[in-house]
Amino acid sequence: MRDLHISAVLNGYVVRIDCQRLVFVSKLTLLSELGRYLDNPALVEQEYLAQFPAETGASGPPTPSSTTAELCLGPQRAAKREAR
């Protein structure tokens, strides 16, 4: 398990794990993902790195899944975005 730091910002939370940063709008999503990470850090790290291939050295921008959109935008805004 790596050290992590959580910073509250105006519209959510920024979580720093080593050199990686994740943004959570929803406190419930943050707590859920934190629990998953504490239970199995290696699996959760693998899942996140697979969702964001540009961060692992692959070329091209990452293709966000609905889960990624929910993490960045919150579930309600993500659903509106997908409906467009």
C-alpha angles and dihedrals in degrees: 000000000000129000113266135194126198120203123188113222133180096276104024141315138310115211117198118197108179104304096341123093128198127189122214123186095183121064089207092055090048092052092045093051092044090054091050090049093050091049096049115002096175094053095046092047090050091050094050094046089051090052092052107042093166088065091057096053101271116137123249132032121303117261106230119222122208088263090055091047090051090051092051101035107020122251098278096050091042091055091050090049093051091048091061 
